[in-house]
Amino acid sequence: MAEAHQAVAFQFTITPEGIDLQLSYQALNQIYLSGVRSWKKRVSRMRNRVIKGVYPASPSSWLFVVIAILATMYMRSDPSMGLITKIQQHLPLSLHVSLSAQGQTMLSALVFSTLLWLSLILALRFCLKLLLSYHQWMFEQHGRVSNVTKVWVTLLRLLSSRKPLLYSYQTSLPHLPVPPIKDTLSRYLKSVRPLLTDPEFQRMTELANHFETNLGNRLQRYLKLKALWATNYVSDWWEEYIYLRSRGPIMVNSNYYGMDFLYVTPTPVQAARAGNTITALLLYRRKVNREELKPSRVPGTVIPLCAAQCERMFNTTRTPGQETDVLQHWQDSEFVAVYHKGRFFRLWVYLAGRLLSPARD
């Protein structure tokens, strides 16, 4: 029970002389450091959201647009073609009373500059998505690049010249296209042809044609409707029906693991190797949370890959269910679970908001 008393920030006892209050400054310091660490993470996440939200532009580009608009107005020119005056006329009545005419003009110019800046960001993002939808480069011979592909690579490099964060390209990646049902059925018939006899294949062809003209077209419309608002129309179904509802053993079918060394044994002490592995994983998690990792790209190209798989790489567990399991994800975690001789232990890896060294894990 001594450890429990030390974990209490303050305690008091009632005596005949009054209330005796005892403060644990060490516990209060731990609470303070934990709060500071939490707020630092919130500020970092907010900053990353802003940077990702305006990519491929930068937050500082807003100031450039504002200065350009104000400089143009200073030269007695209206770059908004009357929109600034329209905005000024629709300002709230309280601003008309509290601000001078010059102040109202400045505020209207700031509103117009912000709207123009947001419009430019949407236009750049749309152009980037169009460029990433180009697939002709995959069908060209190695060493023979067409002029169209060269221009495409140049434009893509220009739009993505700023240093991107891990998730900067997520909103610019094209949606997963829905393949035509005729192509899907054609590939299916080609795949089953070696397995069927001629009468069986003829029967399968008739069933495929019947499916295409009846139920298949309706299902195809549903898929296209879902693809309009979902970046990947199959990912949630795959996670639910293939992954979470699978009743097979997880350890040999779905679970992944990590190893520190394959061909080298730096030390035979398992605790030391586990401590180094945990520290390396947590340092990698820090880079993922801060989005300091570069986005993965198709090898040898400038085409970014989806980074959604990194979002739940850590702080995620799979809770078993009767028919389907449930994925639970937390924003942060300060401990790891250790399994030893049939028992689970909670091992804390942070102290006062700082990651412990491998020697202390």
C-alpha positions as CSV (number, residue, x, y, z in Angstrom):
1,M,0.0,0.0,0.0
2,A,3.0,2.3,0.3
3,E,3.1,2.7,-3.5
4,A,-0.5,3.6,-3.6
5,H,0.0,6.4,-1.0
6,Q,2.9,7.8,-3.0
7,A,0.7,8.0,-6.1
8,V,-1.7,10.3,-4.4
9,A,-1.1,14.0,-5.1
10,F,-2.5,15.1,-1.8
11,Q,-3.9,13.6,1.4
12,F,-5.4,15.1,4.5
13,T,-6.2,13.9,8.0
14,I,-8.6,15.4,10.5
15,T,-7.2,16.0,14.0
16,P,-8.5,17.8,17.1
17,E,-6.3,20.7,16.1
18,G,-7.8,20.9,12.6
19,I,-7.2,19.5,9.1
20,D,-3.6,18.4,8.3
21,L,-3.1,18.7,4.5
22,Q,-0.1,17.1,3.0
23,L,0.9,17.7,-0.6
24,S,3.0,15.4,-2.7
25,Y,5.0,17.7,-4.9
26,Q,6.4,14.8,-6.9
27,A,2.9,13.6,-7.8
28,L,1.8,17.1,-8.7
29,N,4.9,17.6,-10.9
30,Q,4.0,14.3,-12.7
31,I,0.5,15.6,-13.3
32,Y,1.8,18.9,-14.6
33,L,4.3,17.3,-16.9
34,S,1.6,14.9,-18.2
35,G,-0.7,17.9,-18.9
36,V,2.1,19.8,-20.7
37,R,2.8,16.7,-22.9
38,S,-0.9,16.3,-23.7
39,W,-1.2,20.0,-24.8
40,K,2.0,19.8,-26.9
41,K,0.5,16.8,-28.7
42,R,-2.7,18.7,-29.3
43,V,-0.9,21.8,-30.7
44,S,1.2,19.5,-32.9
45,R,-1.9,17.8,-34.3
46,M,-3.6,21.1,-34.9
47,R,-0.6,22.4,-36.7
48,N,-0.4,19.3,-38.9
49,R,-4.1,19.5,-39.7
50,V,-3.6,23.1,-41.0
51,I,-0.6,22.1,-43.1
52,K,-2.4,19.1,-44.5
53,G,-5.6,21.0,-45.1
54,V,-3.9,23.6,-47.4
55,Y,-1.5,21.2,-49.2
56,P,-0.1,21.6,-51.9
57,A,-0.1,25.3,-50.9
58,S,1.4,26.5,-47.6
59,P,-0.1,28.5,-44.7
60,S,2.3,31.3,-45.5
61,S,0.8,31.7,-49.0
62,W,-2.3,33.3,-47.4
63,L,-0.1,36.2,-46.3
64,F,1.3,36.5,-49.8
65,V,-2.2,36.7,-51.3
66,V,-3.3,39.3,-48.8
67,I,-0.3,41.5,-49.4
68,A,-0.8,41.2,-53.2
69,I,-4.5,42.2,-52.9
70,L,-3.7,45.1,-50.6
71,A,-0.9,46.3,-52.8
72,T,-3.1,46.2,-55.9
73,M,-5.8,48.2,-54.0
74,Y,-3.1,50.7,-52.9
75,M,-2.4,51.3,-56.6
76,R,-6.1,52.4,-57.1
77,S,-7.0,49.1,-58.8
78,D,-9.8,46.7,-57.9
79,P,-8.6,43.1,-58.4
80,S,-11.9,41.7,-57.1
81,M,-13.9,43.3,-59.9
82,G,-16.4,44.7,-57.4
83,L,-16.6,41.8,-55.0
84,I,-14.8,43.6,-52.2
85,T,-17.5,46.4,-52.4
86,K,-20.2,43.7,-52.3
87,I,-18.6,42.1,-49.2
88,Q,-18.4,45.5,-47.6
89,Q,-22.1,46.1,-48.2
90,H,-23.0,42.8,-46.5
91,L,-20.9,43.3,-43.4
92,P,-22.9,43.2,-40.1
93,L,-24.4,46.5,-38.9
94,S,-22.3,46.4,-35.8
95,L,-19.1,46.5,-37.9
96,H,-20.4,49.5,-39.9
97,V,-20.8,51.4,-36.6
98,S,-17.5,50.4,-34.9
99,L,-15.2,50.5,-38.0
100,S,-14.3,53.5,-40.2
101,A,-14.8,53.3,-43.9
102,Q,-11.1,52.4,-44.4
103,G,-11.4,49.7,-41.7
104,Q,-14.4,48.2,-43.5
105,T,-12.5,48.2,-46.8
106,M,-9.5,46.5,-45.2
107,L,-11.8,43.8,-43.5
108,S,-13.6,43.2,-46.8
109,A,-10.2,42.9,-48.6
110,L,-9.1,40.3,-46.0
111,V,-12.3,38.3,-46.5
112,F,-11.9,38.4,-50.2
113,S,-8.2,37.4,-50.0
114,T,-9.1,34.5,-47.8
115,L,-11.8,33.3,-50.1
116,L,-9.5,33.6,-53.1
117,W,-6.7,31.7,-51.2
118,L,-9.1,28.9,-50.4
119,S,-10.3,28.8,-54.0
120,L,-6.7,28.5,-55.3
121,I,-6.0,25.7,-52.8
122,L,-9.1,23.7,-54.1
123,A,-8.0,24.3,-57.7
124,L,-4.4,23.1,-56.9
125,R,-5.7,20.1,-55.1
126,F,-8.1,19.2,-58.0
127,C,-5.2,19.6,-60.5
128,L,-3.1,17.3,-58.3
129,K,-5.8,14.7,-58.2
130,L,-6.2,14.8,-62.0
131,L,-2.4,14.3,-62.4
132,L,-2.4,11.4,-60.0
133,S,-5.3,9.8,-62.0
134,Y,-3.0,9.4,-65.0
135,H,-2.0,5.8,-65.5
136,Q,-0.6,5.6,-69.0
137,W,3.0,5.6,-67.6
138,M,2.4,2.0,-66.4
139,F,2.0,0.7,-70.0
140,E,5.1,2.3,-71.5
141,Q,8.2,0.3,-72.3
142,H,11.1,0.6,-69.9
143,G,13.5,3.4,-71.1
144,R,11.0,4.8,-73.6
145,V,9.1,7.6,-71.9
146,S,6.6,9.5,-74.0
147,N,6.5,13.3,-74.1
148,V,3.1,13.3,-72.4
149,T,4.5,11.3,-69.5
150,K,7.5,13.7,-69.3
151,V,5.2,16.7,-69.0
152,W,3.1,14.8,-66.5
153,V,6.1,14.1,-64.3
154,T,7.2,17.8,-64.5
155,L,3.8,19.1,-63.5
156,L,3.5,16.5,-60.7
157,R,6.9,17.5,-59.3
158,L,5.9,21.2,-59.4
159,L,2.7,20.7,-57.5
160,S,4.3,18.5,-54.9
161,S,7.6,20.4,-54.5
162,R,6.8,21.4,-51.0
163,K,7.9,18.9,-48.3
164,P,4.8,16.9,-47.6
165,L,3.8,15.4,-44.3
166,L,2.8,11.7,-44.0
167,Y,-0.8,12.3,-44.8
168,S,-0.5,15.4,-47.0
169,Y,-1.6,13.5,-50.2
170,Q,-4.6,11.7,-48.7
171,T,-7.2,14.2,-49.9
172,S,-5.6,14.4,-53.3
173,L,-5.4,10.7,-54.1
174,P,-8.0,9.6,-56.7
175,H,-10.8,7.3,-55.6
176,L,-10.7,3.6,-56.3
177,P,-12.5,3.2,-59.6
178,V,-15.3,0.7,-60.1
179,P,-14.4,-1.7,-62.9
180,P,-17.0,-2.3,-65.6
181,I,-19.1,-5.3,-64.8
182,K,-18.4,-6.7,-68.3
183,D,-14.7,-6.7,-67.7
184,T,-15.1,-8.3,-64.3
185,L,-17.2,-11.2,-65.7
186,S,-14.8,-11.6,-68.6
187,R,-11.9,-12.0,-66.2
188,Y,-13.9,-14.4,-64.1
189,L,-14.8,-16.6,-67.1
190,K,-11.1,-16.7,-68.1
191,S,-10.1,-17.8,-64.6
192,V,-12.6,-20.7,-64.4
193,R,-12.1,-21.9,-68.0
194,P,-9.3,-24.4,-67.2
195,L,-11.3,-25.9,-64.4
196,L,-14.6,-26.6,-66.3
197,T,-15.6,-28.9,-69.1
198,D,-17.1,-27.5,-72.2
199,P,-20.8,-28.0,-71.1
200,E,-20.0,-26.6,-67.6
201,F,-18.3,-23.6,-69.1
202,Q,-21.2,-23.0,-71.5
203,R,-23.6,-23.1,-68.5
204,M,-21.3,-20.7,-66.5
205,T,-21.3,-18.3,-69.5
206,E,-25.1,-18.3,-69.6
207,L,-25.2,-17.6,-65.8
208,A,-22.7,-14.8,-66.2
209,N,-24.8,-13.2,-69.0
210,H,-28.0,-13.5,-66.9
211,F,-26.3,-12.0,-63.9
212,E,-25.0,-9.1,-66.0
213,T,-28.4,-8.2,-67.5
214,N,-30.3,-8.5,-64.2
215,L,-28.9,-8.3,-60.7
216,G,-25.4,-7.3,-61.8
217,N,-26.4,-3.9,-63.2
218,R,-28.2,-3.0,-60.1
219,L,-25.3,-3.9,-57.9
220,Q,-23.0,-2.0,-60.2
221,R,-25.1,1.1,-59.7
222,Y,-24.9,0.7,-55.9
223,L,-21.1,0.4,-56.2
224,K,-20.8,3.5,-58.3
225,L,-23.0,5.4,-55.9
226,K,-20.8,4.4,-52.9
227,A,-17.6,5.2,-54.9
228,L,-18.8,8.8,-55.2
229,W,-18.5,9.6,-51.5
230,A,-16.0,6.8,-50.4
231,T,-12.4,7.0,-51.2
232,N,-12.3,3.2,-51.4
233,Y,-15.6,1.5,-51.9
234,V,-14.3,-1.9,-50.7
235,S,-12.0,-1.2,-47.7
236,D,-14.7,-1.1,-45.0
237,W,-16.4,-4.2,-46.4
238,W,-13.0,-6.0,-46.5
239,E,-12.3,-5.0,-42.9
240,E,-15.7,-6.1,-41.7
241,Y,-16.4,-9.3,-43.5
242,I,-12.9,-10.6,-44.4
243,Y,-10.9,-9.5,-41.4
244,L,-13.1,-8.9,-38.4
245,R,-15.7,-11.6,-39.1
246,S,-13.1,-14.3,-39.8
247,R,-13.3,-17.0,-37.2
248,G,-9.9,-18.5,-38.1
249,P,-6.9,-18.4,-35.8
250,I,-5.5,-14.9,-35.8
251,M,-1.9,-15.9,-34.8
252,V,-1.2,-17.7,-38.0
253,N,-3.5,-16.0,-40.4
254,S,-3.8,-12.2,-39.5
255,N,-1.4,-11.3,-36.8
256,Y,1.9,-9.6,-37.6
257,Y,5.1,-9.5,-35.5
258,G,8.4,-7.9,-35.5
259,M,12.0,-9.1,-34.9
260,D,15.0,-7.2,-33.9
261,F,17.7,-9.2,-35.6
262,L,17.6,-12.2,-37.9
263,Y,21.2,-13.3,-38.4
264,V,22.9,-11.4,-35.6
265,T,22.5,-11.9,-31.8
266,P,23.8,-8.7,-30.1
267,T,22.9,-10.2,-26.6
268,P,21.4,-13.4,-25.4
269,V,19.4,-11.5,-22.7
270,Q,15.8,-11.5,-23.9
271,A,14.8,-8.5,-21.7
272,A,17.5,-6.3,-23.2
273,R,16.5,-7.2,-26.8
274,A,12.8,-6.6,-25.9
275,G,13.7,-3.2,-24.4
276,N,15.6,-2.1,-27.5
277,T,12.7,-3.4,-29.8
278,I,10.1,-1.5,-27.7
279,T,12.1,1.7,-27.8
280,A,12.6,1.5,-31.5
281,L,8.9,0.9,-32.1
282,L,8.0,3.8,-29.9
283,L,10.4,6.1,-31.6
284,Y,8.9,5.1,-34.9
285,R,5.4,5.7,-33.4
286,R,6.5,9.2,-32.5
287,K,7.4,9.9,-36.1
288,V,4.1,8.6,-37.3
289,N,2.2,10.7,-34.8
290,R,4.2,13.8,-35.7
291,E,3.8,12.9,-39.4
292,E,7.6,13.3,-39.9
293,L,7.8,10.2,-42.2
294,K,7.9,10.9,-45.9
295,P,4.9,9.5,-47.8
296,S,5.6,6.2,-49.4
297,R,5.8,6.3,-53.2
298,V,5.8,3.9,-56.1
299,P,9.4,2.8,-56.4
300,G,11.3,4.8,-59.0
301,T,8.5,7.3,-59.4
302,V,7.0,10.5,-57.8
303,I,3.6,8.9,-57.3
304,P,2.5,8.8,-53.6
305,L,0.8,5.8,-52.1
306,C,-2.0,5.9,-49.6
307,A,-0.8,6.2,-46.0
308,A,-4.1,5.2,-44.3
309,Q,-2.5,2.0,-43.0
310,C,-0.3,4.1,-40.7
311,E,-3.3,5.6,-38.8
312,R,-4.0,2.5,-36.7
313,M,-0.6,0.9,-36.7
314,F,-0.3,1.7,-32.9
315,N,-2.7,2.2,-30.0
316,T,-5.1,-0.2,-31.6
317,T,-6.5,-3.5,-30.4
318,R,-9.0,-6.1,-31.7
319,T,-11.7,-7.0,-29.2
320,P,-13.2,-10.4,-29.7
321,G,-16.9,-10.8,-30.3
322,Q,-19.3,-13.7,-30.9
323,E,-19.9,-13.1,-34.6
324,T,-17.6,-10.1,-35.4
325,D,-14.7,-8.5,-33.6
326,V,-14.3,-4.7,-32.9
327,L,-11.3,-2.6,-33.6
328,Q,-10.6,0.0,-30.8
329,H,-8.2,2.8,-31.4
330,W,-6.9,5.3,-28.8
331,Q,-5.1,8.6,-29.5
332,D,-2.3,7.8,-27.2
333,S,-0.9,5.1,-24.9
334,E,1.9,5.1,-22.4
335,F,2.3,1.4,-21.7
336,V,2.8,-1.9,-23.6
337,A,1.3,-5.3,-22.8
338,V,3.8,-8.0,-21.9
339,Y,2.8,-11.7,-21.9
340,H,4.9,-13.9,-19.7
341,K,4.2,-17.5,-18.5
342,G,0.5,-17.3,-19.0
343,R,0.0,-13.8,-17.5
344,F,-0.3,-10.3,-18.9
345,F,1.5,-7.3,-17.5
346,R,1.2,-3.6,-18.1
347,L,4.6,-2.1,-18.6
348,W,4.8,1.7,-18.4
349,V,7.3,3.1,-20.9
350,Y,6.9,6.8,-20.2
351,L,8.0,8.8,-17.1
352,A,7.1,12.4,-16.6
353,G,6.1,12.5,-20.3
354,R,9.4,11.2,-21.5
355,L,10.2,7.9,-23.2
356,L,12.3,5.6,-21.0
357,S,15.6,4.4,-22.2
358,P,16.0,0.7,-23.1
359,A,18.0,0.2,-20.0
360,R,15.0,1.3,-17.9
361,D,12.3,-0.6,-19.9
